Amino acid sequence: MSTMSIQIPPVVYKYRDWSNPEHKRLLTNCEINFAPPIDCQEQHECNLSRDYDSVNEGLLYKYYYHTAPNYGYYSHEDRDNIAKMMVKNSPMNDIKHRERTNERFRAIINRDLSIFCVSPYKDVMNLWEVFADGHMGFCVGFDSAALMKYSDYFGSGGNVVYYDTSNPPKIRPFTFSKEELIEDMMKMIYSLPDIFVDEKEYRFSKLYIPNRQLSVDVSCFKEIILGSSISEKDKDEITTIVKKQFPKVEFSQAKCDIAKESFEFYGISLT
């Protein structure tokens, strides 16, 4: 499965809740927040199982022969002997060992990798309802090309692949190269159960970013959209900020027809 997008969407949208002080900083401080992939409340994240059904003596031998130099066995004879011994005594047959291996892998991903979740669309009903405070929040459209100039933060990107929960994909029981490890890591990051398909998510991901808060230039902002049910107070607050900091950014308000699940967007004059 390839998770790298050949073409990044020209504009990507982030849905936010104006009542949340951290979300406000997107406009007040031009601050993007990256997230660790795993949250204690989100066990669906990075939670693919390893394909242990494919493990047999041949695969175990290949793995232990391949990794023997890591433990000081370099000659063919030594590697062959240690591999044969480990095949007979492999901890991979222990369910608890398998569980610990999975948890270590997830912990490494959570520690080293950060993601920025967006959508190529500004009219996703589920995102307005869940992430924009039931249409009372706001949405920011980012110029993807401008974001990619922050190369320390933006690396790979791709559409989330939504899988059938009755037949989830699996990752390899072992990896034999850095390329295979990265491929499995990407598969973990960009796969979600199909109960989330309505989110139409696109993700940016990057290993080892300097920190998980990034202040970007105003040029990264393409659109600012108010929710259809935003209060007049919040609308006035955001309008004041837009006039001061984003006078050249397209500014509009959504009008949502929930029954038809459709949106229209009306420009807001700053004069």
Secondary structure by P-SEA (a helix, b strand, c coil): ccccccccccbbbbbbbcccccccccccccbbbbbcccccccccccccccccccccaaaaaaaaaaaccccccccaaaaaaaaaaaaaccccccaaaaaaaaaaaaaaaaacbbbbbbbccccccccccccccccccbbbbcccccccccccccccccccccccccbbbbcccccccaaaaaaaaaaaaaccccccccccccccccccccccbbbbccccccbbbbcccccaaaaaaaaaaaaccccccccbbbbbcccccbbbbbbbbcc
